[in-house]
Amino acid sequence: MPTDPVGRFLAALDPHHREAVSGTPREEQERLAAAWERELEADTELDSLDELSPSAAEAEAARRVLDRENG
């Protein structure tokens, strides 16, 4: 399992989005990963989900970040 924020973010994405984000410049990947980490820290609903399934919470946060980006 990746330990760097970008690797963890990419791992949380579904395969289609992972491929798309992997094709973006590293700076963009880092920006999205930072937004993802903020989403995980800030949303209390994700805290509850994280207790049940950490990977589901990470995937939900990743989906929210991409939804906002594609707005």
PyMOL Python script that loads the backbone (N, CA, C, O; Angstrom):
from pymol import cmd

cmd.read_pdbstr("""\
ATOM      1  N   MET A   1       0.850  -1.187   0.000  1.00  0.00           N
ATOM      2  CA  MET A   1       0.000   0.000   0.000  1.00  0.00           C
ATOM      3  C   MET A   1       0.886   1.238   0.000  1.00  0.00           C
ATOM      4  O   MET A   1       1.841   1.315   0.774  1.00  0.00           O
ATOM      5  N   PRO A   2       0.579   2.217  -0.867  1.00  0.00           N
ATOM      6  CA  PRO A   2       1.383   3.433  -0.939  1.00  0.00           C
ATOM      7  C   PRO A   2       1.313   4.226   0.370  1.00  0.00           C
ATOM      8  O   PRO A   2       0.299   4.207   1.068  1.00  0.00           O
ATOM      9  N   THR A   3       2.388   4.910   0.682  1.00  0.00           N
ATOM     10  CA  THR A   3       2.411   5.716   1.900  1.00  0.00           C
ATOM     11  C   THR A   3       2.429   7.207   1.602  1.00  0.00           C
ATOM     12  O   THR A   3       2.085   8.004   2.475  1.00  0.00           O
ATOM     13  N   ASP A   4       2.822   7.612   0.392  1.00  0.00           N
ATOM     14  CA  ASP A   4       2.815   9.040   0.074  1.00  0.00           C
ATOM     15  C   ASP A   4       1.387   9.479  -0.255  1.00  0.00           C
ATOM     16  O   ASP A   4       0.589   8.666  -0.723  1.00  0.00           O
ATOM     17  N   PRO A   5       1.051  10.755  -0.016  1.00  0.00           N
ATOM     18  CA  PRO A   5      -0.329  11.214  -0.225  1.00  0.00           C
ATOM     19  C   PRO A   5      -0.857  10.978  -1.642  1.00  0.00           C
ATOM     20  O   PRO A   5      -2.010  10.583  -1.814  1.00  0.00           O
ATOM     21  N   VAL A   6      -0.030  11.215  -2.644  1.00  0.00           N
ATOM     22  CA  VAL A   6      -0.498  11.024  -4.025  1.00  0.00           C
ATOM     23  C   VAL A   6      -0.790   9.544  -4.274  1.00  0.00           C
ATOM     24  O   VAL A   6      -1.817   9.205  -4.862  1.00  0.00           O
ATOM     25  N   GLY A   7       0.088   8.681  -3.839  1.00  0.00           N
ATOM     26  CA  GLY A   7      -0.127   7.246  -4.019  1.00  0.00           C
ATOM     27  C   GLY A   7      -1.369   6.759  -3.303  1.00  0.00           C
ATOM     28  O   GLY A   7      -2.123   5.947  -3.840  1.00  0.00           O
ATOM     29  N   ARG A   8      -1.584   7.251  -2.092  1.00  0.00           N
ATOM     30  CA  ARG A   8      -2.781   6.867  -1.337  1.00  0.00           C
ATOM     31  C   ARG A   8      -4.039   7.384  -2.023  1.00  0.00           C
ATOM     32  O   ARG A   8      -5.045   6.679  -2.096  1.00  0.00           O
ATOM     33  N   PHE A   9      -3.983   8.625  -2.531  1.00  0.00           N
ATOM     34  CA  PHE A   9      -5.121   9.206  -3.244  1.00  0.00           C
ATOM     35  C   PHE A   9      -5.437   8.390  -4.488  1.00  0.00           C
ATOM     36  O   PHE A   9      -6.593   8.044  -4.732  1.00  0.00           O
ATOM     37  N   LEU A  10      -4.408   8.081  -5.274  1.00  0.00           N
ATOM     38  CA  LEU A  10      -4.632   7.289  -6.483  1.00  0.00           C
ATOM     39  C   LEU A  10      -5.209   5.923  -6.148  1.00  0.00           C
ATOM     40  O   LEU A  10      -6.071   5.423  -6.870  1.00  0.00           O
ATOM     41  N   ALA A  11      -4.750   5.318  -5.075  1.00  0.00           N
ATOM     42  CA  ALA A  11      -5.260   4.002  -4.669  1.00  0.00           C
ATOM     43  C   ALA A  11      -6.729   4.073  -4.260  1.00  0.00           C
ATOM     44  O   ALA A  11      -7.451   3.084  -4.380  1.00  0.00           O
ATOM     45  N   ALA A  12      -7.175   5.223  -3.781  1.00  0.00           N
ATOM     46  CA  ALA A  12      -8.563   5.384  -3.339  1.00  0.00           C
ATOM     47  C   ALA A  12      -9.528   5.595  -4.509  1.00  0.00           C
ATOM     48  O   ALA A  12     -10.741   5.456  -4.347  1.00  0.00           O
ATOM     49  N   LEU A  13      -8.993   5.929  -5.679  1.00  0.00           N
ATOM     50  CA  LEU A  13      -9.837   6.190  -6.844  1.00  0.00           C
ATOM     51  C   LEU A  13     -10.281   4.902  -7.517  1.00  0.00           C
ATOM     52  O   LEU A  13      -9.615   3.871  -7.424  1.00  0.00           O
ATOM     53  N   ASP A  14     -11.422   4.981  -8.199  1.00  0.00           N
ATOM     54  CA  ASP A  14     -11.830   3.850  -9.026  1.00  0.00           C
ATOM     55  C   ASP A  14     -10.884   3.798 -10.234  1.00  0.00           C
ATOM     56  O   ASP A  14     -10.245   4.798 -10.562  1.00  0.00           O
ATOM     57  N   PRO A  15     -10.794   2.643 -10.890  1.00  0.00           N
ATOM     58  CA  PRO A  15      -9.808   2.481 -11.972  1.00  0.00           C
ATOM     59  C   PRO A  15      -9.890   3.541 -13.076  1.00  0.00           C
ATOM     60  O   PRO A  15      -8.857   4.006 -13.557  1.00  0.00           O
ATOM     61  N   HIS A  16     -11.080   3.921 -13.474  1.00  0.00           N
ATOM     62  CA  HIS A  16     -11.226   4.918 -14.546  1.00  0.00           C
ATOM     63  C   HIS A  16     -10.623   6.261 -14.125  1.00  0.00           C
ATOM     64  O   HIS A  16      -9.844   6.858 -14.868  1.00  0.00           O
ATOM     65  N   HIS A  17     -10.988   6.729 -12.931  1.00  0.00           N
ATOM     66  CA  HIS A  17     -10.468   8.011 -12.456  1.00  0.00           C
ATOM     67  C   HIS A  17      -8.978   7.919 -12.135  1.00  0.00           C
ATOM     68  O   HIS A  17      -8.244   8.885 -12.342  1.00  0.00           O
ATOM     69  N   ARG A  18      -8.529   6.783 -11.639  1.00  0.00           N
ATOM     70  CA  ARG A  18      -7.107   6.604 -11.346  1.00  0.00           C
ATOM     71  C   ARG A  18      -6.279   6.807 -12.616  1.00  0.00           C
ATOM     72  O   ARG A  18      -5.252   7.485 -12.605  1.00  0.00           O
ATOM     73  N   GLU A  19      -6.746   6.209 -13.699  1.00  0.00           N
ATOM     74  CA  GLU A  19      -6.034   6.345 -14.971  1.00  0.00           C
ATOM     75  C   GLU A  19      -6.018   7.803 -15.436  1.00  0.00           C
ATOM     76  O   GLU A  19      -4.990   8.300 -15.897  1.00  0.00           O
ATOM     77  N   ALA A  20      -7.150   8.480 -15.314  1.00  0.00           N
ATOM     78  CA  ALA A  20      -7.238   9.876 -15.744  1.00  0.00           C
ATOM     79  C   ALA A  20      -6.332  10.772 -14.906  1.00  0.00           C
ATOM     80  O   ALA A  20      -5.605  11.604 -15.451  1.00  0.00           O
ATOM     81  N   VAL A  21      -6.370  10.607 -13.596  1.00  0.00           N
ATOM     82  CA  VAL A  21      -5.562  11.455 -12.716  1.00  0.00           C
ATOM     83  C   VAL A  21      -4.082  11.124 -12.874  1.00  0.00           C
ATOM     84  O   VAL A  21      -3.240  12.018 -12.792  1.00  0.00           O
ATOM     85  N   SER A  22      -3.757   9.870 -13.097  1.00  0.00           N
ATOM     86  CA  SER A  22      -2.355   9.479 -13.295  1.00  0.00           C
ATOM     87  C   SER A  22      -1.750  10.159 -14.514  1.00  0.00           C
ATOM     88  O   SER A  22      -0.537  10.353 -14.585  1.00  0.00           O
ATOM     89  N   GLY A  23      -2.589  10.517 -15.463  1.00  0.00           N
ATOM     90  CA  GLY A  23      -2.116  11.175 -16.675  1.00  0.00           C
ATOM     91  C   GLY A  23      -1.930  12.676 -16.542  1.00  0.00           C
ATOM     92  O   GLY A  23      -1.473  13.329 -17.479  1.00  0.00           O
ATOM     93  N   THR A  24      -2.277  13.226 -15.395  1.00  0.00           N
ATOM     94  CA  THR A  24      -2.112  14.662 -15.188  1.00  0.00           C
ATOM     95  C   THR A  24      -0.712  14.948 -14.637  1.00  0.00           C
ATOM     96  O   THR A  24      -0.053  14.045 -14.122  1.00  0.00           O
ATOM     97  N   PRO A  25      -0.257  16.202 -14.743  1.00  0.00           N
ATOM     98  CA  PRO A  25       1.066  16.552 -14.189  1.00  0.00           C
ATOM     99  C   PRO A  25       1.137  16.275 -12.679  1.00  0.00           C
ATOM    100  O   PRO A  25       0.124  16.323 -11.980  1.00  0.00           O
ATOM    101  N   ARG A  26       2.323  15.990 -12.204  1.00  0.00           N
ATOM    102  CA  ARG A  26       2.534  15.669 -10.782  1.00  0.00           C
ATOM    103  C   ARG A  26       1.993  16.777  -9.876  1.00  0.00           C
ATOM    104  O   ARG A  26       1.446  16.480  -8.814  1.00  0.00           O
ATOM    105  N   GLU A  27       2.131  18.032 -10.264  1.00  0.00           N
ATOM    106  CA  GLU A  27       1.640  19.140  -9.444  1.00  0.00           C
ATOM    107  C   GLU A  27       0.140  19.062  -9.256  1.00  0.00           C
ATOM    108  O   GLU A  27      -0.370  19.341  -8.171  1.00  0.00           O
ATOM    109  N   GLU A  28      -0.573  18.683 -10.313  1.00  0.00           N
ATOM    110  CA  GLU A  28      -2.031  18.536 -10.233  1.00  0.00           C
ATOM    111  C   GLU A  28      -2.387  17.355  -9.328  1.00  0.00           C
ATOM    112  O   GLU A  28      -3.320  17.443  -8.530  1.00  0.00           O
ATOM    113  N   GLN A  29      -1.660  16.273  -9.446  1.00  0.00           N
ATOM    114  CA  GLN A  29      -1.896  15.120  -8.582  1.00  0.00           C
ATOM    115  C   GLN A  29      -1.678  15.498  -7.119  1.00  0.00           C
ATOM    116  O   GLN A  29      -2.450  15.093  -6.249  1.00  0.00           O
ATOM    117  N   GLU A  30      -0.635  16.268  -6.849  1.00  0.00           N
ATOM    118  CA  GLU A  30      -0.356  16.695  -5.473  1.00  0.00           C
ATOM    119  C   GLU A  30      -1.451  17.615  -4.950  1.00  0.00           C
ATOM    120  O   GLU A  30      -1.834  17.528  -3.784  1.00  0.00           O
ATOM    121  N   ARG A  31      -1.957  18.499  -5.814  1.00  0.00           N
ATOM    122  CA  ARG A  31      -3.038  19.409  -5.411  1.00  0.00           C
ATOM    123  C   ARG A  31      -4.300  18.622  -5.069  1.00  0.00           C
ATOM    124  O   ARG A  31      -4.953  18.900  -4.063  1.00  0.00           O
ATOM    125  N   LEU A  32      -4.644  17.644  -5.901  1.00  0.00           N
ATOM    126  CA  LEU A  32      -5.823  16.826  -5.638  1.00  0.00           C
ATOM    127  C   LEU A  32      -5.634  15.981  -4.380  1.00  0.00           C
ATOM    128  O   LEU A  32      -6.569  15.822  -3.596  1.00  0.00           O
ATOM    129  N   ALA A  33      -4.444  15.444  -4.181  1.00  0.00           N
ATOM    130  CA  ALA A  33      -4.173  14.644  -2.989  1.00  0.00           C
ATOM    131  C   ALA A  33      -4.290  15.495  -1.731  1.00  0.00           C
ATOM    132  O   ALA A  33      -4.792  15.023  -0.710  1.00  0.00           O
ATOM    133  N   ALA A  34      -3.835  16.734  -1.791  1.00  0.00           N
ATOM    134  CA  ALA A  34      -3.953  17.633  -0.637  1.00  0.00           C
ATOM    135  C   ALA A  34      -5.418  17.932  -0.346  1.00  0.00           C
ATOM    136  O   ALA A  34      -5.824  17.961   0.816  1.00  0.00           O
ATOM    137  N   ALA A  35      -6.217  18.156  -1.391  1.00  0.00           N
ATOM    138  CA  ALA A  35      -7.651  18.395  -1.210  1.00  0.00           C
ATOM    139  C   ALA A  35      -8.318  17.160  -0.619  1.00  0.00           C
ATOM    140  O   ALA A  35      -9.207  17.276   0.225  1.00  0.00           O
ATOM    141  N   TRP A  36      -7.897  15.988  -1.056  1.00  0.00           N
ATOM    142  CA  TRP A  36      -8.420  14.724  -0.544  1.00  0.00           C
ATOM    143  C   TRP A  36      -8.116  14.577   0.940  1.00  0.00           C
ATOM    144  O   TRP A  36      -8.987  14.197   1.723  1.00  0.00           O
ATOM    145  N   GLU A  37      -6.878  14.877   1.327  1.00  0.00           N
ATOM    146  CA  GLU A  37      -6.517  14.783   2.743  1.00  0.00           C
ATOM    147  C   GLU A  37      -7.321  15.768   3.588  1.00  0.00           C
ATOM    148  O   GLU A  37      -7.736  15.438   4.699  1.00  0.00           O
ATOM    149  N   ARG A  38      -7.544  16.984   3.064  1.00  0.00           N
ATOM    150  CA  ARG A  38      -8.373  17.962   3.792  1.00  0.00           C
ATOM    151  C   ARG A  38      -9.801  17.449   3.945  1.00  0.00           C
ATOM    152  O   ARG A  38     -10.417  17.620   4.997  1.00  0.00           O
ATOM    153  N   GLU A  39     -10.323  16.825   2.902  1.00  0.00           N
ATOM    154  CA  GLU A  39     -11.685  16.269   2.946  1.00  0.00           C
ATOM    155  C   GLU A  39     -11.775  15.183   4.020  1.00  0.00           C
ATOM    156  O   GLU A  39     -12.739  15.142   4.784  1.00  0.00           O
ATOM    157  N   LEU A  40     -10.784  14.316   4.077  1.00  0.00           N
ATOM    158  CA  LEU A  40     -10.775  13.259   5.086  1.00  0.00           C
ATOM    159  C   LEU A  40     -10.721  13.829   6.498  1.00  0.00           C
ATOM    160  O   LEU A  40     -11.373  13.309   7.403  1.00  0.00           O
ATOM    161  N   GLU A  41      -9.951  14.889   6.688  1.00  0.00           N
ATOM    162  CA  GLU A  41      -9.799  15.486   8.016  1.00  0.00           C
ATOM    163  C   GLU A  41     -11.026  16.281   8.446  1.00  0.00           C
ATOM    164  O   GLU A  41     -11.374  16.293   9.627  1.00  0.00           O
ATOM    165  N   ALA A  42     -11.679  16.939   7.504  1.00  0.00           N
ATOM    166  CA  ALA A  42     -12.720  17.905   7.841  1.00  0.00           C
ATOM    167  C   ALA A  42     -14.121  17.320   7.980  1.00  0.00           C
ATOM    168  O   ALA A  42     -14.935  17.863   8.727  1.00  0.00           O
ATOM    169  N   ASP A  43     -14.419  16.244   7.290  1.00  0.00           N
ATOM    170  CA  ASP A  43     -15.790  15.742   7.240  1.00  0.00           C
ATOM    171  C   ASP A  43     -16.044  14.728   8.349  1.00  0.00           C
ATOM    172  O   ASP A  43     -15.440  13.655   8.370  1.00  0.00           O
ATOM    173  N   THR A  44     -16.936  15.074   9.264  1.00  0.00           N
ATOM    174  CA  THR A  44     -17.234  14.182  10.391  1.00  0.00           C
ATOM    175  C   THR A  44     -17.981  12.925   9.959  1.00  0.00           C
ATOM    176  O   THR A  44     -17.862  11.891  10.616  1.00  0.00           O
ATOM    177  N   GLU A  45     -18.744  12.985   8.875  1.00  0.00           N
ATOM    178  CA  GLU A  45     -19.415  11.785   8.378  1.00  0.00           C
ATOM    179  C   GLU A  45     -18.388  10.748   7.939  1.00  0.00           C
ATOM    180  O   GLU A  45     -18.584   9.548   8.131  1.00  0.00           O
ATOM    181  N   LEU A  46     -17.303  11.215   7.354  1.00  0.00           N
ATOM    182  CA  LEU A  46     -16.254  10.289   6.930  1.00  0.00           C
ATOM    183  C   LEU A  46     -15.551   9.662   8.131  1.00  0.00           C
ATOM    184  O   LEU A  46     -15.057   8.538   8.043  1.00  0.00           O
ATOM    185  N   ASP A  47     -15.503  10.384   9.253  1.00  0.00           N
ATOM    186  CA  ASP A  47     -14.915   9.810  10.468  1.00  0.00           C
ATOM    187  C   ASP A  47     -15.664   8.548  10.871  1.00  0.00           C
ATOM    188  O   ASP A  47     -15.051   7.538  11.214  1.00  0.00           O
ATOM    189  N   SER A  48     -16.986   8.608  10.830  1.00  0.00           N
ATOM    190  CA  SER A  48     -17.796   7.442  11.190  1.00  0.00           C
ATOM    191  C   SER A  48     -17.586   6.309  10.198  1.00  0.00           C
ATOM    192  O   SER A  48     -17.450   5.148  10.584  1.00  0.00           O
ATOM    193  N   LEU A  49     -17.561   6.654   8.923  1.00  0.00           N
ATOM    194  CA  LEU A  49     -17.347   5.637   7.896  1.00  0.00           C
ATOM    195  C   LEU A  49     -15.945   5.038   8.038  1.00  0.00           C
ATOM    196  O   LEU A  49     -15.755   3.840   7.827  1.00  0.00           O
ATOM    197  N   ASP A  50     -14.979   5.864   8.390  1.00  0.00           N
ATOM    198  CA  ASP A  50     -13.603   5.405   8.540  1.00  0.00           C
ATOM    199  C   ASP A  50     -13.487   4.336   9.626  1.00  0.00           C
ATOM    200  O   ASP A  50     -12.680   3.413   9.517  1.00  0.00           O
ATOM    201  N   GLU A  51     -14.291   4.468  10.660  1.00  0.00           N
ATOM    202  CA  GLU A  51     -14.264   3.469  11.729  1.00  0.00           C
ATOM    203  C   GLU A  51     -14.768   2.116  11.224  1.00  0.00           C
ATOM    204  O   GLU A  51     -14.305   1.069  11.678  1.00  0.00           O
ATOM    205  N   LEU A  52     -15.709   2.140  10.290  1.00  0.00           N
ATOM    206  CA  LEU A  52     -16.266   0.901   9.744  1.00  0.00           C
ATOM    207  C   LEU A  52     -15.422   0.357   8.592  1.00  0.00           C
ATOM    208  O   LEU A  52     -15.183  -0.847   8.495  1.00  0.00           O
ATOM    209  N   SER A  53     -14.978   1.256   7.730  1.00  0.00           N
ATOM    210  CA  SER A  53     -14.215   0.842   6.550  1.00  0.00           C
ATOM    211  C   SER A  53     -13.319   1.989   6.091  1.00  0.00           C
ATOM    212  O   SER A  53     -13.772   2.876   5.367  1.00  0.00           O
ATOM    213  N   PRO A  54     -12.068   1.979   6.501  1.00  0.00           N
ATOM    214  CA  PRO A  54     -11.157   3.057   6.089  1.00  0.00           C
ATOM    215  C   PRO A  54     -11.072   3.221   4.566  1.00  0.00           C
ATOM    216  O   PRO A  54     -11.036   4.347   4.072  1.00  0.00           O
ATOM    217  N   SER A  55     -11.039   2.132   3.833  1.00  0.00           N
ATOM    218  CA  SER A  55     -10.929   2.253   2.374  1.00  0.00           C
ATOM    219  C   SER A  55     -12.180   2.874   1.765  1.00  0.00           C
ATOM    220  O   SER A  55     -12.086   3.613   0.786  1.00  0.00           O
ATOM    221  N   ALA A  56     -13.346   2.587   2.328  1.00  0.00           N
ATOM    222  CA  ALA A  56     -14.588   3.197   1.829  1.00  0.00           C
ATOM    223  C   ALA A  56     -14.603   4.697   2.104  1.00  0.00           C
ATOM    224  O   ALA A  56     -15.058   5.479   1.270  1.00  0.00           O
ATOM    225  N   ALA A  57     -14.107   5.096   3.269  1.00  0.00           N
ATOM    226  CA  ALA A  57     -14.036   6.526   3.589  1.00  0.00           C
ATOM    227  C   ALA A  57     -13.078   7.233   2.642  1.00  0.00           C
ATOM    228  O   ALA A  57     -13.374   8.330   2.170  1.00  0.00           O
ATOM    229  N   GLU A  58     -11.937   6.622   2.358  1.00  0.00           N
ATOM    230  CA  GLU A  58     -10.977   7.223   1.439  1.00  0.00           C
ATOM    231  C   GLU A  58     -11.549   7.322   0.035  1.00  0.00           C
ATOM    232  O   GLU A  58     -11.352   8.331  -0.643  1.00  0.00           O
ATOM    233  N   ALA A  59     -12.255   6.290  -0.409  1.00  0.00           N
ATOM    234  CA  ALA A  59     -12.868   6.311  -1.739  1.00  0.00           C
ATOM    235  C   ALA A  59     -13.953   7.384  -1.831  1.00  0.00           C
ATOM    236  O   ALA A  59     -14.056   8.075  -2.844  1.00  0.00           O
ATOM    237  N   GLU A  60     -14.755   7.524  -0.788  1.00  0.00           N
ATOM    238  CA  GLU A  60     -15.803   8.553  -0.776  1.00  0.00           C
ATOM    239  C   GLU A  60     -15.191   9.944  -0.815  1.00  0.00           C
ATOM    240  O   GLU A  60     -15.676  10.807  -1.546  1.00  0.00           O
ATOM    241  N   ALA A  61     -14.148  10.177  -0.054  1.00  0.00           N
ATOM    242  CA  ALA A  61     -13.486  11.484  -0.061  1.00  0.00           C
ATOM    243  C   ALA A  61     -12.888  11.766  -1.438  1.00  0.00           C
ATOM    244  O   ALA A  61     -12.961  12.896  -1.923  1.00  0.00           O
ATOM    245  N   ALA A  62     -12.306  10.767  -2.063  1.00  0.00           N
ATOM    246  CA  ALA A  62     -11.739  10.944  -3.403  1.00  0.00           C
ATOM    247  C   ALA A  62     -12.837  11.291  -4.401  1.00  0.00           C
ATOM    248  O   ALA A  62     -12.664  12.176  -5.239  1.00  0.00           O
ATOM    249  N   ARG A  63     -13.961  10.596  -4.311  1.00  0.00           N
ATOM    250  CA  ARG A  63     -15.080  10.881  -5.211  1.00  0.00           C
ATOM    251  C   ARG A  63     -15.564  12.321  -5.043  1.00  0.00           C
ATOM    252  O   ARG A  63     -15.841  13.004  -6.029  1.00  0.00           O
ATOM    253  N   ARG A  64     -15.664  12.781  -3.795  1.00  0.00           N
ATOM    254  CA  ARG A  64     -16.118  14.150  -3.530  1.00  0.00           C
ATOM    255  C   ARG A  64     -15.156  15.180  -4.105  1.00  0.00           C
ATOM    256  O   ARG A  64     -15.586  16.180  -4.680  1.00  0.00           O
ATOM    257  N   VAL A  65     -13.865  14.942  -3.953  1.00  0.00           N
ATOM    258  CA  VAL A  65     -12.873  15.875  -4.485  1.00  0.00           C
ATOM    259  C   VAL A  65     -13.004  15.961  -5.999  1.00  0.00           C
ATOM    260  O   VAL A  65     -13.024  17.059  -6.555  1.00  0.00           O
ATOM    261  N   LEU A  66     -13.094  14.824  -6.670  1.00  0.00           N
ATOM    262  CA  LEU A  66     -13.222  14.845  -8.129  1.00  0.00           C
ATOM    263  C   LEU A  66     -14.537  15.443  -8.568  1.00  0.00           C
ATOM    264  O   LEU A  66     -14.582  16.124  -9.592  1.00  0.00           O
ATOM    265  N   ASP A  67     -15.613  15.214  -7.832  1.00  0.00           N
ATOM    266  CA  ASP A  67     -16.905  15.830  -8.158  1.00  0.00           C
ATOM    267  C   ASP A  67     -16.804  17.354  -8.107  1.00  0.00           C
ATOM    268  O   ASP A  67     -17.323  18.046  -8.982  1.00  0.00           O
ATOM    269  N   ARG A  68     -16.131  17.869  -7.077  1.00  0.00           N
ATOM    270  CA  ARG A  68     -15.955  19.320  -6.971  1.00  0.00           C
ATOM    271  C   ARG A  68     -15.096  19.857  -8.114  1.00  0.00           C
ATOM    272  O   ARG A  68     -15.373  20.928  -8.655  1.00  0.00           O
ATOM    273  N   GLU A  69     -14.064  19.117  -8.476  1.00  0.00           N
ATOM    274  CA  GLU A  69     -13.170  19.537  -9.554  1.00  0.00           C
ATOM    275  C   GLU A  69     -13.886  19.583 -10.896  1.00  0.00           C
ATOM    276  O   GLU A  69     -13.625  20.457 -11.722  1.00  0.00           O
ATOM    277  N   ASN A  70     -14.788  18.634 -11.103  1.00  0.00           N
ATOM    278  CA  ASN A  70     -15.492  18.539 -12.380  1.00  0.00           C
ATOM    279  C   ASN A  70     -16.808  19.295 -12.365  1.00  0.00           C
ATOM    280  O   ASN A  70     -17.521  19.367 -13.367  1.00  0.00           O
ATOM    281  N   GLY A  71     -17.111  19.857 -11.199  1.00  0.00           N
ATOM    282  CA  GLY A  71     -18.263  20.604 -10.857  1.00  0.00           C
ATOM    283  C   GLY A  71     -19.315  20.896 -11.747  1.00  0.00           C
ATOM    284  O   GLY A  71     -20.282  21.555 -11.364  1.00  0.00           O
TER     285      GLY A  71
END
""", "prot")
cmd.dss("prot")
cmd.show_as("cartoon", "prot")
cmd.util.cbc("prot")
cmd.orient("prot")
